[in-house]
Amino acid sequence: MDKVSGRLTVFFEEPFWIGVFERISEGKLSVCKVTFGVEPKDYEVYEFILKNYYRLKFSPAVVVDVKEAARNPKRIQREVRKQVQNLGMGTKSQQALKLQQEQLKTKRRTVSREQREAEKQRQFELKQQKRKEKHRGR
């Protein structure tokens, strides 16, 4: 019985997220490219694979040398974790901009909350004043 292996690589290619399915069967490689659009979440990719894998149109098979490399499972796990780990933005300047944006966002929230509370207090005082004026009139 021949070994069949598959791999999915998801990457960003302006302006869409692309998934490349690679399937090696009987020493032959066939490939299929899928456009996701927005960045897919892990569960969305998994769901896509479950629903659409058998409908994918793979390229004609190309002979490829399949090398059997015995790899340490712990090393594989470390590499997968490193690839999946969310590294955030690429450059330091982008990270600084993101931090500034978050700070401005929290500042805006506090200011708007204070304005809302001040408006509520003003409305309450207006109501109280009207009630007092109505009571004085009688």
C-alpha positions in Angstrom: 0.0 0.0 0.0 1.4 3.4 -1.0 1.6 6.3 1.4 -0.5 9.4 0.6 0.5 12.7 2.2 -1.1 16.1 1.9 -0.2 19.6 3.1 -2.0 22.9 3.1 -0.1 26.2 3.2 -2.1 29.4 3.8 -0.4 32.7 2.9 -1.2 36.3 2.1 -0.8 37.3 -1.6 -2.0 40.8 -2.3 -4.9 41.4 -1.9 -6.2 37.9 -0.8 -5.4 35.0 1.4 -4.4 32.0 -0.7 -4.4 28.3 0.3 -2.2 25.8 -1.6 -3.1 22.1 -1.2 -0.3 19.7 -2.1 -1.0 16.0 -2.4 1.7 13.4 -2.9 0.4 10.0 -4.0 2.4 7.1 -5.6 5.4 9.4 -5.9 3.5 12.0 -7.8 2.7 15.6 -6.7 -0.5 17.4 -7.6 -1.4 20.9 -6.4 -4.6 22.9 -6.1 -4.8 26.7 -5.3 -7.8 28.1 -3.4 -8.5 31.8 -2.8 -10.0 32.5 0.7 -10.4 36.3 0.5 -10.3 37.5 4.1 -7.9 35.8 6.5 -9.4 32.5 7.4 -9.6 31.3 11.0 -8.3 27.8 11.9 -11.8 26.5 12.3 -12.9 28.0 8.9 -10.0 26.3 7.2 -10.8 23.0 8.9 -14.5 23.3 7.9 -13.4 24.1 4.3 -11.3 21.0 4.1 -14.1 18.8 5.4 -16.7 20.2 3.1 -14.8 20.9 -0.1 -11.7 18.7 -0.3 -13.2 16.2 -2.7 -14.4 18.9 -5.0 -10.9 20.5 -5.5 -9.4 20.4 -8.9 -5.8 19.3 -8.6 -3.2 19.8 -11.3 -1.9 16.9 -13.3 0.5 14.8 -11.4 4.2 15.5 -11.6 6.8 12.9 -10.6 8.6 14.0 -7.5 11.3 12.4 -5.3 9.8 11.6 -2.0 12.4 11.3 0.8 11.4 9.6 3.9 13.0 11.6 6.7 12.5 10.3 10.2 11.9 13.4 12.2 11.6 13.8 15.9 8.0 14.3 16.9 8.9 16.9 19.5 10.8 18.9 16.9 7.8 18.8 14.6 5.5 19.9 17.4 7.9 22.9 18.2 8.0 23.9 14.5 4.2 23.8 14.2 3.8 25.8 17.4 6.3 28.4 16.1 4.4 28.7 12.7 1.0 28.9 14.4 2.1 31.4 17.1 0.7 34.8 16.5 3.7 37.1 16.0 1.6 40.2 15.3 2.9 42.9 13.0 6.2 42.6 11.3 8.3 45.7 12.0 8.9 47.6 15.2 7.4 50.8 13.7 4.2 48.9 12.9 4.1 47.6 16.4 4.6 51.1 17.8 1.7 52.4 15.6 -0.5 49.6 16.8 0.3 50.4 20.5 -0.4 54.1 19.9 -3.7 53.2 18.2 -4.7 51.1 21.2 -3.8 53.9 23.7 -5.9 56.4 21.7 -8.8 54.0 21.6 -8.8 53.6 25.4 -8.5 57.4 25.9 -11.4 58.0 23.5 -13.5 55.5 25.4 -12.9 57.1 28.8 -13.6 60.6 27.3 -16.8 59.5 25.7 -17.9 57.7 28.9 -17.3 60.9 31.0 -19.3 62.9 28.4 -22.1 60.5 28.6 -22.2 60.6 32.4 -22.0 64.4 32.4 -24.9 64.5 30.0 -26.9 62.1 32.2 -26.2 64.2 35.2 -27.2 67.4 33.4 -30.5 65.8 32.3 -31.1 64.6 35.8 -30.6 68.1 37.3 -32.9 69.6 34.7 -35.6 67.2 35.7 -35.1 68.0 39.3 -35.3 71.7 38.6 -38.5 71.3 36.7 -40.0 69.2 39.5 -39.1 71.9 42.0 -40.6 74.7 39.8 -43.8 72.7 39.4 -44.1 72.2 43.2 -43.4 75.9 43.9 -46.2 77.0 41.6 -48.9 75.4 43.7 
